[in-house]
Amino acid sequence: VAARVRPGEVVAFNGGTTTTMAAYQLGVRFSAEYPGGEAIVTVVTNAVNIANDLAVRPQTRVLVTGGVVRPKSYELTGPLSELVLPQVNIDVAYLGVSAIDTVTGGFTHDDSEAAVNNAFVAAARTAYVVADSSKLHAHSFARICPLAGIDGLITDTAADPAALATLRAAGWTVVTV
């Protein structure tokens, strides 16, 4: 993920362990490549831990959506988050998910997180799921959006080839690392 982001882009990260690491690596990359101290990339997030990690890096401009903090995911959810996102343009949203159903879309454990994640997708020109291969055969409660709402998947090389083929057939770009 960090290698895909270009200077000047507006990128979004929802909460989760995978997106937290991706955002951290993005901050490390831009700090090393642009030590001058001006904002090179704008990050929109609803995760207070991601905002905290990036706030100390002058190369990143951070917009936090607002909302009520969910203790386990550090995500801000609720109507305040959903009000902010339609007001911004996001180039690429990188979403962590609890599960990917290769027929019906991306899912998470909490309906309030799903609503905010759906708002990220709606605000973004492009949306990628960033998830390890175990999420391809997982099940979860609340749908974020249907397959057609997502443009691609970044996952690990252990991902099931049949599941990846199904996602490609649905129009997703699939990147394995």
C-alpha positions as CSV (number, residue, x, y, z in Angstrom):
1,V,0.0,0.0,0.0
2,A,2.7,2.5,1.0
3,A,4.5,2.0,-2.3
4,R,1.3,2.7,-4.3
5,V,0.5,6.1,-2.8
6,R,1.7,9.1,-4.9
7,P,2.6,12.6,-3.7
8,G,-0.4,14.9,-3.7
9,E,-2.9,12.1,-3.3
10,V,-5.7,12.1,-0.7
11,V,-5.9,8.6,0.7
12,A,-8.2,7.1,3.3
13,F,-7.7,4.4,5.9
14,N,-10.4,2.9,8.1
15,G,-9.3,1.2,11.3
16,G,-7.9,-2.3,11.7
17,T,-4.6,-4.0,12.2
18,T,-3.7,-4.2,8.5
19,T,-4.7,-0.6,7.7
20,T,-2.8,0.6,10.8
21,M,0.4,-1.0,9.5
22,A,-0.2,0.2,6.0
23,A,-0.7,3.8,7.2
24,Y,2.4,3.6,9.5
25,Q,4.5,2.4,6.5
26,L,3.2,5.2,4.4
27,G,4.3,7.7,7.1
28,V,7.7,6.1,7.2
29,R,8.1,6.1,3.5
30,F,7.1,9.8,3.0
31,S,9.3,10.9,6.0
32,A,12.3,9.2,4.4
33,E,11.6,10.4,0.8
34,Y,10.5,14.0,1.7
35,P,12.4,15.1,4.8
36,G,11.7,18.8,4.1
37,G,8.7,18.8,6.4
38,E,5.8,19.9,4.3
39,A,2.6,17.9,3.7
40,I,3.0,15.6,0.7
41,V,0.0,13.4,1.2
42,T,-3.4,13.9,2.9
43,V,-4.7,11.0,4.9
44,V,-8.4,10.8,5.9
45,T,-9.1,8.4,8.7
46,N,-11.7,7.4,11.2
47,A,-9.1,5.6,13.3
48,V,-7.6,7.6,16.2
49,N,-4.6,5.3,16.4
50,I,-3.7,5.9,12.7
51,A,-4.2,9.7,13.2
52,N,-1.9,9.6,16.2
53,D,0.8,7.7,14.3
54,L,0.7,10.1,11.4
55,A,0.1,13.4,13.3
56,V,3.8,13.5,14.2
57,R,4.9,13.3,10.6
58,P,4.8,16.7,8.9
59,Q,4.8,15.0,5.5
60,T,1.2,13.9,6.1
61,R,-1.8,16.1,6.5
62,V,-4.4,14.2,8.6
63,L,-8.1,14.7,8.6
64,V,-10.0,12.8,11.3
65,T,-13.7,12.2,10.6
66,G,-15.1,12.6,14.1
67,G,-17.5,10.3,15.9
68,V,-17.6,8.0,18.8
69,V,-14.6,5.8,19.5
70,R,-15.1,2.1,19.4
71,P,-12.6,0.7,22.0
72,K,-11.5,-2.5,20.2
73,S,-10.9,-1.0,16.8
74,Y,-10.1,2.7,17.8
75,E,-12.5,3.7,15.0
76,L,-14.7,6.7,15.1
77,T,-18.3,5.8,14.1
78,G,-21.7,7.3,14.0
79,P,-23.4,10.1,12.2
80,L,-20.6,12.6,12.7
81,S,-18.2,10.4,10.6
82,E,-20.8,9.9,8.0
83,L,-21.4,13.7,7.7
84,V,-17.8,14.5,7.0
85,L,-17.0,12.0,4.3
86,P,-19.4,13.3,1.7
87,Q,-17.7,16.7,2.0
88,V,-14.3,15.4,0.8
89,N,-12.8,13.8,-2.3
90,I,-10.6,10.8,-1.7
91,D,-8.4,9.5,-4.4
92,V,-8.0,6.0,-3.0
93,A,-9.5,4.4,0.1
94,Y,-7.8,1.4,1.7
95,L,-10.2,-0.6,3.8
96,G,-9.5,-3.3,6.3
97,V,-12.4,-5.8,6.5
98,S,-13.4,-8.7,8.7
99,A,-14.5,-10.8,5.7
100,I,-14.7,-10.8,2.0
101,D,-17.5,-12.8,0.4
102,T,-16.6,-13.4,-3.2
103,V,-20.3,-13.1,-4.2
104,T,-21.8,-10.4,-1.9
105,G,-18.9,-8.1,-0.9
106,G,-16.9,-6.9,2.1
107,F,-18.1,-7.3,5.7
108,T,-17.1,-6.2,9.2
109,H,-18.2,-7.1,12.7
110,D,-20.1,-3.9,13.6
111,D,-22.9,-2.2,11.7
112,S,-21.7,1.3,12.7
113,E,-18.2,0.5,11.3
114,A,-19.8,-0.8,8.1
115,A,-21.8,2.4,7.6
116,V,-18.6,4.6,7.9
117,N,-16.7,2.2,5.7
118,N,-19.4,2.5,3.1
119,A,-19.1,6.3,3.3
120,F,-15.4,6.0,2.6
121,V,-16.2,3.9,-0.5
122,A,-18.7,6.5,-1.7
123,A,-16.2,9.4,-1.2
124,A,-13.4,7.6,-3.0
125,R,-12.6,7.4,-6.7
126,T,-11.0,4.0,-6.1
127,A,-11.4,1.6,-3.2
128,Y,-9.2,-1.3,-2.3
129,V,-9.6,-3.9,0.4
130,V,-6.4,-4.6,2.2
131,A,-6.6,-7.9,3.9
132,D,-4.7,-11.1,4.6
133,S,-5.8,-14.3,2.9
134,S,-7.7,-15.6,5.8
135,K,-10.4,-13.0,5.3
136,L,-11.4,-14.6,1.9
137,H,-13.1,-17.5,3.7
138,A,-14.3,-15.7,6.8
139,H,-17.9,-14.6,7.6
140,S,-18.9,-11.4,9.4
141,F,-22.1,-9.6,10.4
142,A,-22.4,-6.3,8.6
143,R,-21.9,-5.7,4.9
144,I,-19.8,-2.7,4.0
145,C,-20.8,-2.7,0.3
146,P,-21.4,-5.1,-2.6
147,L,-18.5,-6.3,-4.7
148,A,-19.2,-3.7,-7.3
149,G,-18.3,-0.9,-4.8
150,I,-14.7,-2.1,-4.5
151,D,-12.1,-1.9,-7.2
152,G,-9.5,-4.3,-5.9
153,L,-7.8,-6.3,-3.2
154,I,-4.3,-6.3,-1.8
155,T,-3.5,-9.5,0.0
156,D,-0.8,-12.1,0.6
157,T,0.4,-14.9,-1.7
158,A,-1.4,-17.6,0.4
159,A,-4.8,-16.4,-0.9
160,D,-7.0,-19.0,-2.5
161,P,-6.5,-18.8,-6.3
162,A,-10.1,-19.7,-7.0
163,A,-11.4,-16.9,-4.8
164,L,-9.0,-14.5,-6.5
165,A,-10.2,-15.6,-9.9
166,T,-13.8,-14.9,-8.8
167,L,-12.8,-11.4,-7.7
168,R,-11.0,-10.8,-10.9
169,A,-14.0,-11.9,-12.9
170,A,-16.1,-9.4,-10.9
171,G,-13.7,-6.7,-12.1
172,W,-11.4,-6.4,-9.2
173,T,-7.7,-5.7,-9.5
174,V,-6.0,-8.3,-7.3
175,V,-2.5,-7.6,-6.0
176,T,-0.6,-10.3,-4.0
177,V,2.5,-9.5,-2.0
